[in-house]
Amino acid sequence: MKTSEIRGLTLEALAAKGKDLGEEYFKLKFQHGIRPIENTAKLRVLKRDIARVKTIITEKRQAAE
């Protein structure tokens, strides 16, 4: 997910997106613990997307104050 796409979302949508990404990351991490997954790069991509969403949420909250 690109940063420009994330910046266009509202705070509520960002929170929902962060929650969805977190759940997806948890499921993949759990699956990888049981048996190796084919695309391990997906874990890294999800982690970075979660970090992007959290960073933009923080930026928007600070800008609102």
C-alpha positions in Angstrom: 0.0 0.0 0.0 1.4 3.4 -1.0 1.7 6.3 1.4 -0.3 8.5 -0.8 -3.2 6.1 -0.7 -3.0 6.0 3.1 -2.9 9.8 3.5 -6.2 10.1 1.7 -8.1 8.1 4.3 -9.9 9.5 7.4 -8.8 8.8 10.9 -11.6 6.3 11.4 -10.7 4.5 8.1 -7.0 4.5 9.1 -7.9 2.9 12.4 -10.0 0.2 10.7 -7.2 -0.4 8.1 -4.6 -0.7 10.9 -6.8 -3.2 12.7 -7.3 -5.3 9.5 -3.6 -5.3 8.7 -2.8 -6.3 12.3 -5.2 -9.2 12.2 -3.8 -10.3 8.8 -0.3 -10.1 10.1 -1.2 -12.2 13.2 -2.8 -14.9 11.1 0.2 -15.1 8.8 2.6 -15.2 11.7 0.6 -18.0 13.3 0.5 -20.0 10.1 4.2 -19.5 9.7 4.7 -20.9 13.2 2.8 -24.1 12.3 4.3 -24.6 8.9 6.5 -22.5 6.6 4.5 -20.2 4.3 5.5 -19.8 0.7 5.8 -16.0 0.6 7.7 -14.9 3.7 8.2 -11.4 2.3 4.5 -10.8 2.9 5.2 -10.7 6.6 7.7 -7.8 6.1 5.4 -6.0 3.8 2.5 -6.2 6.3 4.7 -5.0 9.1 5.8 -1.9 7.1 2.2 -1.2 6.1 1.1 -1.3 9.8 4.0 1.1 10.7 2.9 3.5 7.8 -0.7 3.5 9.0 0.4 4.2 12.6 2.7 7.0 11.6 0.1 8.7 9.5 -2.5 8.4 12.3 0.0 10.1 14.6 0.7 12.9 12.1 -3.0 13.6 11.5 -3.7 13.7 15.3 -0.8 16.1 15.8 -2.0 18.3 12.9 -5.5 18.4 14.4 -4.3 19.8 17.7 
